[in-house]
């Protein structure tokens, strides 16, 4: 089972990207304590799931 916090953080990152917020994966990772690798991997799957 994947960590739900990682999914929540990735949803935050996707919202930033979709709304033109200038936040990098590193910015989000440092602010939330989730690794950049987790964000990167989840982002790929979430993009597919949300048809982005």
N, C-alpha and C positions, 0 to 999 in steps of 0.2 A: 504494500500500500504506500502510495506517495504521500509526502507530508502536506497537509492542507495549508500550512503557512506558506509553503513554496508556491502553491497554486494561487493563493490570495496575493502574494507579492507579484507574481507574474501578471495577474489581472490588472494590478496597479500599473505595471510597466506597459502593458498593452494599451491601457487607457491614456497614458502619457503619450505614447507614440501616435495613437489615433487622433488625439486632440492637439497635436503639434507642440507639446511640451518638450523642451530641450533637456531631457534627462537621459543619461546613458545607463547601460546596464550596471556599470560600476557605481554610479550615483545611487541608484536604487538599492544595489547590494549593500553598500556601506550604510545607508540609512536604515535598512531593515535587518541586517545581520544574516541575510541569505546570500549564498555564493553566486558569483556571476555565472558559473557553470550551470547551476540550477535554473537561473533565470533564462539563460540561453537555450537550454534543453526544453524547458517548459514552453518557452515562447514559440518554438517551432511547432510543437503539438497543438498549442492553443490557436495559432494562426490557422492551422488546418481545420480544427474543430469549429472555428468561427468564420471560416471562409474569407479570410483576410488576404 
